[in-house]
């Protein structure tokens, strides 16, 4: 029989009355308990995964000067000058969890600082609504799905409830992803330009689900996709926007080594041995079980630990099921550490990524994959699935390596651990690639340019579609 110390490590949320330097430094309760697969062994973890920290103040544009240069900031102010006093509304399906919420959390205050007041609203819905929209999400990524009348009615019912609750008084309304797409029904009540921002890979959607959404999307003034291959045949203008990260956020800012070490100590991660990490929601499309399988293959040839750090989002009801599948796949391996973290653990994720030797993102489908961007920004060698928007970030063997299978992922783990100079080189290249293309300031520039384009187009259109007061 395996001893308690020989079991894979999982995180739970039971507080203990002791203290921790890291937890104390963040003003949080001190500890929680870590249990093994059979729930007997325990280890203390920071209670940060129980209690949200006080949010740090949002950075100002001037704070980015040392990263992107003064000329970039001057350019943003120039572009915003003609939009002064205009307003934007951003709408998505969750305020926490997932890349969209993380981007909006930084984009909204930066646009507002440029005197383009930006408001952020989140739709509401019951479990039945989010179960339907999760199924739609998977189907639009290509999973087979039987579209029922009941599912359509649930989607449309909650859409109407959100339409009745929300006001659309801004000059530009941006709807993110399929969950709130039906809000376009309020368009005729406004003079705003309406844009659908799709963060999904629509290259091969389920035909019936796409036909359900297509007439709705065609009512928008424009659509934005994260890669050229995601675009569809639509009668409206389509734009390419790469998602982005904020280099000054808790998840991406530089950390002193002692802080990285404290997080590793609290989570039982041994920095004296190679660390392979995947950070993602527990979602089948992120293939965490495939990562476990790849690690086990590589472990036959090289020593390493595997850290699977993630959690769920409020609009994803499948997370707990997938987490259990990952625990079952991990079995009793003492070098697999599974951390089910809430979305406010950005600093802990940052530290784990910085401590990692290799970072993996073995997605089966992916809109873009901001966890890849985060890892590249930290100069880490990245192994990722060659799907969705990931190849826009990873140029194979230049800024990272792309894989197509469990076996390919295992081979690249083994290769990078035995060729550290090559791993270091692609890590350096990856950081420069992110700096040039995928930082928040670049995203702000794209939104300002699009807003100006839409305002100019609106000025040339007849006024007949706009409401009279």
N, C-alpha and C positions, 0 to 999 in steps of 0.2 A: 504494500500500500504506500502511496505517496505521502510524504510528510506535509505538514501545513506550509512549510517554506518552499515546497516544490510545486505549488499550485500557481496557475496564472493569476495575475493580480488585477482586481477590479476595484472600482471606486464606488462607494455608497455615501450616504449623507447623514451619518450619526455623529453628533457633536460630542467632544470629550473635554473635561475640565482641566486642560493643560494649556501651555503657551507655546508660541512659535514666533521667532524673530520676524519671519516674512509676514505672517498674519498680522502681528502687532504693528508692523510698519505700514500696513494698509488700513488700519483702523477697523479690523473685522474680528468676529469671534475666533478663538484660536484654532480649534481642531475639528476634523471629522475622522471617521474610521475607514480604513481600507480592509476589505475582506477578500478572501480567496474564493475560488469557484465553489467550494463546499461550505463557505461562509463561516469557517472556524478561525482561520488565521486573520490577524488584523495588524494594521499599521496606521499611524496617525497621518492625516493629510490636512492641508490648510482649510480652514472653514470658509475661505473665499468662494468655494463652490456652493456654499449655502447662502451667503449674504452679499447682495450687490454692493460694490464699493461706491463711494461718492464719485460721480462722473467728473473727470478732469475738465477744466475749461477748454472749449474748442480753440484751436490755434487760429491766429490771424494770418492774413496773407504775408505780412512781413516776416513771420516765423519761417517761411519757406525760402527766404533769400539765399541762405547758405547752401541749399540743396539745388535749386533751379536757376538761381541768378536773378539780379535785379531787372534785367531786360525782359524776362518772362513775366514778372509781376507788372511791369509797366505796360506790357502788351495786353494783359487782362483788363487793366483799368481803362485802357483806350477802347477796347471792344465793348466794355460795359457802359461807356459814356452815353451812347445814344439810347440805351435801355433804362436809364435812370428813371425811377418811378414806376416802371413796369413790374408786373407781379407774375409769379409762377406757382402752380399747385402741383405737387408730387403725390401720387397715390399708389400704395402697394398693399400687400396682404399681411405684413407683420412688422412690428417695430423693433423686434429683437430676433437674432438668429438668421444666418444666411448673409450672402454677400450684398444683396440689394439694400437691406437695412443698414449694413455697415457703410456702404457708399453714401446713402442719403444722410446719414448722421453727420457726415463731414461736408458733403456738397451743399446742403441747405444753408448752413451758416456762412460759408464762403461766398455764395451768390448774394446772400443778404448783405454781407459786408461791402460788396460792390454796388450796393443800393439797387439791387434787383431783388426785391423782397420775395422770399420763397417760403411757401407753407407746405407742410408735410402732413398728410392724413392717411389713416389706415382703415381699411374696410373691416367689418365685423361679420361674424357668422358662427353658426353652431358646428358641432362635430360632424354632422351630416354634410354640411357645406364643404368643410375642409377635406373630408374623405373623398367627396366627388372631385374637388379641384386637384387633389393629389393624383387621383386616377387620370384626370385630364392631363396633368403635367407629364406623367409617365407615357401616356398615349401620344402626346405631341412629340415626345422624344423617340417614339417609334414602337413602344410596347403595344401588343394587341389589346383591344378593349372593346367590349360590347356596349355601345352607347344606348342607354335606355331612356325612355320618355321620363321616367321618374328622376333620373340624374339631371336631365335638362331642366325639369321643373324646379328641382332644389336649387340649381345654379341660378335660374332666372328669378326665383322668389327672393333669395338673399340679395341679388343684384338690385331689385326694386327697393328693398328695405334700405340698402345703402344709398341709393339715389335719393330717396326721401329724406334721409338724414343729412346728406352732404349739400353744401353750397359750392357753386363754381363761379366765383366772381373775379377770378384772375384773368390775365391776358393770355397765358399759356397753361394748358392742363396736360400733364404727363402721367399716363397710366402705365404702371409697370407690371408686365407679365399677364397671364390669362385670368387670374382670379378676379381682378376688378375690371376686366375689359368691357363688360356690359354697361359700365357707367357712361359710355358714349351716348346712351339714350338721352342724356341731359344736354347734349350738344346744342340742340336748337333753342335752348333757353339762354344761351350765352353768345357772346361775340368772340370767345376765345378760340385760339388755334388748339387742336387736340392732337396729341402724339401718343402712339402706342410704343412703349419701349419694351422689346422682347429680349429677355436674357436667356432664352432656351435655344436648344439646337433643333430647328425646324426642318432640317434637311430631309428627313424621312418620316413625317408624322403619320399616325393612323388616319386613314382617309376619311372615315366618318366623323371623327372628332374635328379634324381640320375643316371639313365642310360645315360643321356646326359653327365654328368660330369665324370662318372666312368672311361671311356677309357682315358680321359685326366689325371686324377689323377694317373692312373696306370703307366704313363710314368715317374713319380718322383722316386727318389732313396729311399725316405722314407716319411712317413706321421706322423704328431703329432696331438694327440687329447687331450682334457681336462678332459676326464673321460673314464674309460674302456667301459662303455655302449655306447659310441659314435663311437667306432671303427667299421669298416665295413670289409666284406670279400674282401681283396685286396692281390695281389701277391707281395707286397712290405713290408718291415719292418715297423712296427707301434710303436710309442713311446707315453708314457704318460707324459705330461707336465702340471702341474697346473699353471694357470696364477698367477700373483703376483701384489702387490702394492709396491710403494716406500714409506717407512715411513718418508722420509725427504722431500717429495714433498710438494708443497703448499696445496694440498688437505689432507695431512695426518700428517704434522708436528704438534707438540704441539703448542697450542695457549694460550696466557694469557687470563684470564677470561674477562678483560675489552674489548678485541677485539671481543670476542664472543658476549658480550652484545651490542656492537656498531652495529654489523651486525643484531642482532635481533631487535634492536630499529629501524634501517633503513627499515627493511622489515615488521615491525608491528607484530612481534612474541612476545608473552607475556610469559616470562620465569617463571612467578609466577604460571602458570598453566601447566598441562602435555602437551607435544608436541609429536605428532606422525608424523613421516616423511618418505616419500619415495623419494629417489633420483634416477632418471633414465631418459632416453630419453622418449619423448612422443610417445610411441610405443605400439601397441595393445598387443604385446607379453609380455610387462611389466605389463599389466592390471591395468593402473592407474584408470580406471573407477571402477574396482572391489575394489580398495583401498578406493575410495570414498564411495562405498556402505558398505564396512566393517566398516569404521569409523562411518557412520550414524547409523548402528546397535549398535555399542559399545556406541555411545554417548547417547543412551537411558538410560544407566546405570552408566556411568562414565563421568566426565567432561574432555574434552581434545580439543586440536586444531589439525588440519591436515595441514601439509605443503607438497606440491607436488613440488619439485624443480627439474628442468631438462631443457632440450632443445632438439636440434636436432643435426644431423651430416650431413656433406656435401654429404654423399652417401645415405641419407635416405629422400626420397621425401614425405613421408606420415606424417611427424611430425605435420604440421599445422592442418591437418584434425583431428588427434587424440587429439591435444590440444583443439580444439573446442568441441570435444566429452566430454572431461574432464570438461570444463567450463559448458557445459550443465548439466552434472551430478551433479556438485557442486551447481548449482542454486544460491539461495540467502543466503546460510549459511555464516554468518560473521566469523566463525572460520575456514574456509577453505582458505588457502593462496596458490595460484598457481603462481609459479615463472618460467617464460620461460627465462632461462639464456643461454647466449652463453658459449662456452667451456672454455673461459679464466677465468671464475669465480670460480676457484678452491678454493681460500681462503674463499670465501663466503660459498661454499658448506661445507668446513671443519668446519666453525663456526656453521652452521645450524646443522650438524650432532652432534657436541659436545654439542649443546644446547638441543638436542632431548632427550626425556624420553625413547622412543621406536623408532626403525627404522624398516621399513617394506620393503620387496622386494617381492611383490606378483606376481612373474613372472609365466606365463603360459608355456613358453619355455625359456630355458636359456642355453647358452654355459657354463658359469661359474658364472658370476655375481660378478664383482669386487666391486660393491657398497656394497655387503654383506661383503666382505673382509675389506673394509674401515670402515664399521660400527663396525665390530668385533674388529678391531685394536684399535678403540677408546673406547673399553670396554662397548659398548652399548648392551642391550638386543635386539636381532633381531628376527623378525617374517618373514619367507620367504616361498615361494612356494617350495614344495618338487619335484623339477624338475631339469633336466640337471645336472650341476656340483654343484648345491647348497648343496646337501647332503654331498658332500666331505668337505664342510666347516662347516655346521651345523649338529652336532650330537644331535639328538632331545632330548631336556630337559637337555643337558649337555653344549653345546656351543651356544644354541639358540633353537628356536622352529620352526617346519615345519608344514605347513598347506596345505590343498587340496581344499579349497573352500572359498567363501566370508564369510560364516557363521563361519567357523573355524578360519579365520583371525580375525573376530570380537570378538570371544570368547577369543582368546589369547591376544588381545589388552586389553580387560576388565580384564583378569586374571593377566597380568603383572602389570597393573596399580594398582591393589588391593593387589598384593603380591610383594612389592618392594625388599624384601630380596632375593627372588628367582631370580628376575630380575637382581639384582646386582651380584649374584653368576654366572649366565650364562654369564654375560658380562665379568667378570674376566676370566672365562674359555675360552671364545671366543678369547680374546686378546692373551692368551698363545698359542692357536691353530694356530693363524696367525703367531706368532713369529716363531714357529717351522716349518711351512710348506709353507707360502705364501708371503714371503718378497722377494724383488728384488735380494738380494744376493743369495738366493737359485735358482732363475731363471737363474742368470748368471752362476752358477755352472752347471746347466743342459745343457745350451747351449755349454759350454766349453767341457763337457763330450761327447755330441753328435758330435760336430765338430771333436774331436779327433777320435771318433769311425768311422766316415765317411772317414776321411783322411786315417786311417789305412786300411779300406776296399778298398778304391780307390788304395792304393799302391799295393794291392794284385791282382787287376783286370788287364786283358789284356789292352793294350794301344789302341786297335783298334778303340774304340768309340770316342777317343779324337781327336780333329782336329789337323791337321799338319800345321805348319807355314812355 
